[in-house]
Amino acid sequence: MNRTITLFSLLTAYLLLLTPSPAQGPLDPSVPPAPTMKTLDQVEPRMAITNLPHTISAEGSYYFTGNLVTTNAGITIEASNVTLDLMGFELVDGTGAGIFVDGAHTNIVIRNGTVRNWGAQGIQAMDAVGVTVERITTMRNGTNGMQLGHSAVVRDCAAIENGGHGFDIGDDGLVIRSVARGNGNGASGSGFQLGTSCTISESTAQGNADDGIAALFNASIQACTAQDNNGNGIIAAPSSTIGDSTASSNGGNGFELEESGIIRHSFAMGNMSNGIKAAYSTLIDSCDASLNVMNGLLGTAGKTVVDSVFNGNELNGIHLVGGGNTIRGSTAIDNLVTGIDAGQDSTITHCTANGNQLHGIDVGSASTIIGCTANNNGTPGDPDAGTGNNGDGITAGSDSTLLDSTVKSNQGNGISVTHNSHVARNTASANQLAGFLADEQSNRIEANHATGNEDGFAIQGINNLVIKNSASANTAANYTIVAGNHEAEIITAPGSGFTAVNPWANFEW
């Protein structure tokens, strides 16, 4: 059976070999094969621009074939749905605007080249809607580098040494990865001038005559840098947000934020005015404003300051002239006036204010301070002779609450209050004047400890309640309490294993 199948298979294979196959064509064709791919013009018909002036009056795609230089007008776009590709070439030296979009046209794209030395704007499209400009440099034009209308998009562009603003962008614009440098050489001009509800990110403004970045309402400014501008580094109108940005060595404020704004994770250093200037109801979160010529932070009422640093400024670390502020987890060190200077009705928690030349923390009436540290404030010397400052660690206005804080080695008092305040569970040590000073009436001084100060407790007003405190090794007196107060008995040197009958007693040793 197997032998029969094998013989049959061999016979079939032999017959297939004998069967002629169809003829094949020549291996070398007589004509080249036809192209199978479309040309670029077939995909998107493109029209070359080879001379100036040139008016684009129909939609389509246009491109340069070389540099275009003129003493007359440039390119005028009078249609929607136009793409203009400079192909890396330059548009140079004419009158008016280099590229002018005449009217409220839409879907205009301009890309890939340089527009320079025009008498007016490099690109003027202020009436157009939704213009996109990509990889364009505008340089040394008479007014603005680019002046674009509503909903414009600017991507990977530069505006350098133009007579006005580098970029003047209408409402709802978007700017990404762009640079504005040295603009305003006609006497004034910002790097980026942005309309309402604009977004700018990953962009740099350097050496401009006015502000680096100036934005109207509801702006978003993210990951930007403003350096060496004559005005403010970055200024934003109400309800704007600034994040992950840097403002350094500007002639005005590093950041200026109007009401209801937010600034996060940003850095202001070496500015000739304030590091951050903020209007009411603003949030400053995780920022660093140090080494500025005026204040680290200057603001009005209603600030919230969280986890921020204000060191080495030539006035105050934080100076808030209005009330209702909240400062949490922040640091003010080595400022030339006060570390944290807040208005009335402020709450300051878990902050550090060390080494400032006047006070560590200074708040107005009805304020609360909890869990703070204020050490080494004030400067040595004799204030009466015009040298030194008797700076206090913490000083508070009337009706305030001061809890669980540490004040040490200040040139003035450790903690100073006026009247109607509650001071409890604080520690004051090695201060040059009193550990605790109450120079007016009706304060409650409770469960504090004073050691190594000139006076431990200096109760100079009347009608104060002094209970449960302890004091040791103060050089002048542990307790100096004038008549007319309500102090519990002072138990002196109670010794080992004592039992106090009076639970309100004060102690000294």
C-alpha positions in Angstrom: 0.0 0.0 0.0 2.8 2.5 1.0 4.8 1.5 -2.0 1.9 2.3 -4.3 1.4 5.8 -2.8 5.1 6.6 -3.1 5.2 5.6 -6.8 2.1 7.7 -7.5 3.6 10.8 -5.9 6.8 10.5 -7.9 4.9 10.2 -11.1 2.8 13.3 -10.3 5.9 15.4 -9.6 7.6 14.3 -12.9 4.5 15.3 -14.9 4.5 18.8 -13.3 8.0 19.3 -14.3 7.2 18.5 -17.9 4.2 21.0 -18.0 5.2 24.3 -19.7 4.8 27.5 -17.6 3.3 30.8 -18.9 5.8 33.2 -20.5 7.2 35.9 -18.2 7.9 39.5 -19.2 11.5 40.9 -19.7 13.4 41.6 -16.5 14.5 45.0 -17.8 11.3 47.1 -18.7 11.5 49.3 -21.7 10.2 52.4 -19.8 10.7 53.5 -16.2 7.9 52.6 -13.7 5.4 55.4 -13.2 5.6 57.3 -9.8 3.1 56.1 -7.3 3.4 58.9 -4.7 1.9 62.4 -5.1 4.2 65.5 -5.2 4.0 68.0 -2.4 2.1 70.4 -4.7 -0.4 67.6 -5.4 -1.0 67.0 -1.7 -1.2 70.7 -0.9 -0.9 73.1 -3.8 1.6 75.8 -2.9 2.3 79.2 -4.4 5.7 80.8 -4.3 6.2 84.4 -3.2 9.2 85.8 -5.0 8.9 89.6 -4.8 7.3 92.4 -2.8 4.9 93.9 -2.2 2.6 90.8 -2.3 -1.1 90.5 -1.6 -2.6 87.1 -0.7 -6.3 87.4 -1.7 -7.2 83.7 -1.9 -7.0 80.8 0.5 -4.1 78.4 0.1 -0.5 77.7 1.0 2.2 80.2 0.2 6.0 79.9 0.6 9.2 81.8 0.2 12.0 80.7 -2.2 14.6 83.1 -0.7 15.1 86.2 1.3 12.8 89.1 0.4 14.1 92.6 0.9 12.3 95.8 0.0 11.9 99.5 0.9 8.2 99.3 0.2 5.3 97.3 1.6 5.5 93.7 2.7 2.9 90.9 2.6 -0.8 91.6 3.0 -3.2 88.7 3.7 -6.8 89.4 2.6 -8.3 85.9 3.0 -9.0 83.2 5.5 -7.5 79.7 5.4 -4.0 80.8 4.5 -0.7 79.2 5.4 2.5 81.3 4.9 5.8 79.4 5.2 8.9 81.6 5.1 10.9 78.3 4.7 13.7 79.7 7.0 14.2 82.9 4.9 13.9 86.5 6.0 11.5 89.3 5.2 13.4 92.5 5.6 13.6 96.3 5.6 10.2 97.6 4.4 7.7 100.2 5.5 4.6 99.5 7.6 4.2 95.9 8.9 6.2 93.1 7.5 3.1 90.8 7.4 -0.3 92.4 7.7 -3.5 90.4 8.0 -6.2 92.9 6.8 -9.5 92.1 8.5 -11.1 89.6 10.8 -9.8 86.5 8.9 -9.5 83.1 10.4 -7.3 80.0 10.1 -4.1 81.9 9.3 -0.8 80.1 9.9 2.6 81.9 9.6 5.7 79.9 10.2 9.5 79.3 9.8 11.5 82.5 9.3 12.5 86.0 10.4 10.7 89.3 10.0 13.0 92.3 10.8 13.7 96.0 10.3 10.2 97.0 9.3 8.9 100.4 10.1 5.9 99.2 12.1 5.1 95.7 13.4 6.8 92.6 12.3 3.5 90.9 12.1 0.2 92.8 12.5 -2.9 90.6 12.8 -4.8 92.3 15.5 -8.2 92.0 13.8 -7.8 88.3 12.8 -9.1 85.5 14.9 -7.1 82.4 15.8 -3.9 83.2 14.0 -1.1 80.7 14.6 2.5 81.8 14.5 5.3 79.2 14.8 9.1 79.4 14.7 9.1 83.1 13.7 11.6 85.7 14.9 10.7 89.3 14.8 13.6 91.6 15.2 14.3 95.3 15.3 10.9 96.4 14.0 9.7 99.9 14.6 6.8 99.1 17.0 5.7 95.7 18.3 7.3 92.5 17.2 4.0 90.7 16.8 0.5 92.2 17.4 -2.1 89.4 17.2 -5.8 89.3 17.9 -8.2 87.1 19.7 -7.4 83.4 20.3 -3.9 83.6 18.7 -1.4 80.8 19.2 2.3 81.6 19.4 4.7 78.7 19.5 8.5 78.6 19.6 8.9 82.3 18.5 11.3 85.1 19.5 10.8 88.9 19.6 14.1 90.7 19.9 14.9 94.5 20.2 11.6 95.7 18.7 10.6 99.3 19.4 7.4 98.4 21.3 6.2 95.2 22.9 7.8 92.0 21.9 4.5 90.2 21.7 1.1 91.9 22.0 -1.5 89.2 22.2 -5.3 89.6 22.3 -7.8 87.8 24.6 -7.7 84.0 25.0 -4.3 83.7 23.5 -1.7 81.0 24.0 2.0 81.5 24.1 4.4 78.5 24.4 8.2 78.3 24.5 8.9 81.8 23.3 11.4 84.5 24.1 11.1 88.3 24.3 14.4 90.1 24.7 15.4 93.8 24.6 12.1 95.1 23.4 10.9 98.7 24.0 14.0 100.3 22.5 11.7 103.0 21.2 11.4 104.0 25.0 8.7 101.7 26.2 7.5 98.2 25.7 7.0 94.9 27.6 8.3 91.5 26.6 4.8 90.0 26.5 1.6 92.1 26.7 -1.3 89.6 27.1 -5.0 90.2 27.0 -7.7 88.6 29.2 -7.7 84.8 29.8 -4.4 84.2 28.1 -2.0 81.3 28.9 1.8 81.6 28.6 4.2 78.8 29.5 7.9 77.9 29.2 8.7 81.4 28.0 11.4 84.0 28.8 11.3 87.8 29.0 14.7 89.4 29.4 16.0 93.0 29.3 12.8 94.7 28.1 12.1 98.4 28.7 8.9 97.9 30.8 7.6 94.7 32.3 8.8 91.2 31.3 5.3 89.7 31.2 2.1 91.8 31.7 -1.2 90.0 31.6 -4.8 91.1 32.1 -7.6 89.2 34.0 -7.6 85.5 34.5 -4.2 84.8 33.1 -2.2 81.5 33.5 1.5 82.0 33.6 3.5 78.8 34.0 7.2 77.9 34.0 8.2 81.3 32.8 11.3 83.4 33.5 11.5 87.2 33.8 15.0 88.7 34.2 16.6 92.1 34.0 13.5 93.9 32.8 13.3 97.6 33.7 9.7 97.3 35.1 8.2 94.4 36.9 9.2 90.9 36.1 5.7 89.4 35.9 2.5 91.4 36.6 -1.0 89.8 36.4 -4.4 91.3 36.8 -7.1 89.9 39.1 -7.9 86.2 39.2 -4.7 85.1 37.6 -2.4 82.2 38.4 1.4 82.1 38.3 3.3 78.8 38.8 6.8 77.5 38.7 8.2 80.8 37.5 11.3 82.9 38.3 11.6 86.7 38.4 15.1 88.1 39.1 17.0 91.4 38.9 14.1 93.3 37.6 13.8 97.1 38.1 10.4 96.9 39.8 8.7 94.0 41.6 9.6 90.4 40.8 6.0 89.4 40.7 3.0 91.7 41.1 -0.3 89.9 41.5 -3.6 91.7 41.8 -6.7 90.5 43.9 -7.8 86.9 44.0 -4.6 85.7 42.4 -2.5 82.7 43.1 1.3 82.2 42.9 2.8 78.8 43.5 6.3 77.3 43.5 7.9 80.5 42.2 11.2 82.3 43.0 11.9 86.1 43.2 15.4 87.2 43.9 17.4 90.5 43.6 14.6 92.7 42.3 14.9 96.4 42.8 11.5 96.7 44.6 9.6 93.8 46.3 10.1 90.2 45.5 6.3 89.7 45.4 3.6 92.4 45.6 0.1 91.0 46.1 -3.3 92.6 46.4 -6.0 91.3 48.7 -7.3 87.8 48.8 -4.2 86.3 47.1 -2.5 82.9 47.8 1.3 82.6 48.0 2.2 78.9 48.2 5.7 77.4 48.3 7.5 80.5 47.0 10.9 82.0 47.7 11.3 85.8 47.7 14.8 86.6 49.0 17.5 89.2 48.6 15.2 91.9 47.2 15.9 95.6 47.6 12.6 96.2 49.4 10.3 93.6 51.0 10.2 89.9 50.2 6.4 90.1 50.2 4.4 93.3 50.2 0.7 93.1 50.4 -2.7 94.3 51.6 -5.4 92.4 53.4 -6.5 88.8 53.1 -3.3 87.1 52.2 -2.7 83.4 52.6 1.0 82.5 52.7 2.0 78.9 52.9 5.4 77.1 53.1 7.3 80.0 51.7 10.7 81.7 52.3 11.5 85.4 52.7 15.2 85.8 53.6 17.7 88.6 53.3 15.5 91.3 52.0 16.5 94.9 52.6 13.2 95.8 54.3 10.8 93.2 55.8 10.6 89.6 54.9 6.8 89.9 54.9 5.0 93.2 55.2 1.2 93.1 55.1 -0.4 96.4 55.7 -4.0 95.1 55.9 -5.6 92.6 58.2 -7.1 89.1 57.9 -3.9 87.4 56.8 -2.9 83.7 57.3 0.7 82.7 57.3 1.6 79.1 57.8 4.8 77.1 57.7 6.9 80.0 56.4 10.4 81.4 57.1 11.7 84.9 57.3 15.5 85.1 58.2 18.1 87.9 58.1 15.9 90.7 56.8 17.0 94.2 57.6 13.8 95.2 59.3 11.1 92.8 60.6 10.8 89.1 59.6 7.0 88.9 59.5 5.0 92.1 59.8 1.3 91.4 59.5 -1.8 93.5 60.2 -4.7 92.9 62.6 -6.7 89.8 62.8 -3.9 87.7 61.3 -3.1 84.1 62.1 0.5 82.9 62.0 1.3 79.3 62.7 4.5 77.2 62.6 6.6 80.0 61.2 10.3 80.9 61.8 11.6 84.4 62.0 15.3 84.5 63.0 18.1 87.0 62.7 16.0 90.0 61.5 17.3 93.4 62.5 14.1 94.6 64.1 11.4 92.2 65.3 10.9 88.6 64.4 7.1 88.7 64.2 5.0 91.8 64.6 1.2 91.5 64.3 -1.7 93.8 64.9 -4.7 93.4 67.2 -6.9 90.3 67.4 -4.2 88.1 65.9 -3.1 84.5 66.7 0.4 83.1 66.8 0.9 79.4 67.4 4.0 77.2 67.3 6.4 79.8 66.0 10.1 80.4 66.5 11.7 83.9 66.7 15.3 83.9 67.7 18.2 86.4 67.4 16.2 89.4 66.2 17.3 93.0 66.8 20.8 94.3 66.6 23.3 94.8 69.5 24.0 98.4 70.5 22.4 101.2 72.3 19.2 102.5 70.6 19.3 105.7 72.7 22.7 106.4 71.2 21.5 105.6 67.7 23.1 102.2 67.5 21.3 98.8 67.6 17.7 97.9 67.8 15.9 96.4 70.7 14.0 94.0 68.5 11.5 91.7 70.1 11.0 88.0 69.2 7.2 88.4 68.9 5.2 91.5 69.5 1.4 91.6 69.2 -1.4 94.1 69.4 -4.4 93.9 71.8 -6.8 91.0 72.0 -4.3 88.5 70.6 -3.5 84.9 71.4 0.1 83.6 71.5 0.6 79.9 72.1 3.3 77.2 72.1 6.1 79.4 70.7 9.8 79.8 71.3 11.7 83.1 71.5 15.4 83.2 72.2 18.4 85.6 72.2 16.5 88.6 70.9 17.9 92.0 71.6 14.6 93.2 73.1 11.8 91.3 74.7 11.0 87.7 73.9 7.2 88.2 73.7 5.6 91.6 74.1 1.8 92.2 74.4 -0.4 95.2 75.1 -3.8 94.4 76.5 -6.6 91.7 76.5 -4.3 89.0 75.2 -3.7 85.4 76.1 -0.1 84.2 76.3 0.3 80.5 77.2 2.8 77.6 77.0 5.6 79.7 75.4 9.3 79.6 76.2 11.5 82.7 76.4 15.2 82.4 77.0 18.4 84.6 76.8 16.5 87.7 75.6 18.3 91.0 76.5 15.2 92.5 78.1 12.1 90.7 79.4 11.2 87.2 78.5 7.6 88.3 78.7 6.4 91.9 78.7 2.8 93.0 79.4 2.9 96.7 79.4 -0.9 97.3 79.5 -3.9 95.7 81.2 -6.1 92.6 81.2 -3.8 90.0 79.8 -3.7 86.4 80.8 -0.1 85.1 81.2 -0.3 81.4 81.8 2.0 78.3 81.9 5.0 80.0 80.2 8.7 79.5 81.1 11.3 82.2 81.2 15.0 81.6 81.7 18.2 83.6 81.3 16.5 86.9 80.3 17.0 90.2 82.1 13.5 90.0 83.6 11.6 86.7 83.3 8.1 88.3 83.5 7.8 92.1 83.4 4.1 92.8 84.1 4.0 96.6 83.9 0.3 97.2 83.3 -2.6 96.5 85.7 -5.4 93.9 86.0 -3.3 91.2 84.4 -3.7 87.5 85.4 -0.4 85.7 86.0 -0.7 82.0 86.7 1.1 78.7 86.4 4.4 80.2 85.0 7.9 79.3 85.8 11.1 81.3 85.8 14.8 80.6 86.5 18.1 82.3 86.2 16.9 85.7 84.9 19.5 88.3 85.7 17.4 91.2 87.1 14.3 89.4 88.5 12.3 86.3 87.7 9.1 88.3 88.2 8.6 92.1 88.1 4.9 92.7 88.7 3.5 96.1 89.6 0.7 96.5 92.0 -2.9 96.1 90.7 -2.4 92.7 89.0 -3.8 89.3 89.8 -0.8 87.0 90.2 -1.0 83.6 91.9 1.6 83.0 94.7 5.2 82.6 93.5 6.8 79.6 95.0 10.5 80.1 95.3 13.0 77.2 95.1 10.5 74.5 95.8 13.2 71.8 96.1 12.9 68.1 95.5 9.7 66.2 95.8 7.5 69.2 96.6 3.8 69.2 96.6 2.0 72.5 95.7 -1.3 73.1 97.3 -2.1 76.0 94.9 -2.7 74.6 91.3 -2.4 78.2 90.0 1.0 78.9 91.5 3.9 80.4 89.7 7.4 79.1 90.4 10.9 80.4 90.4 14.3 79.0 91.2 
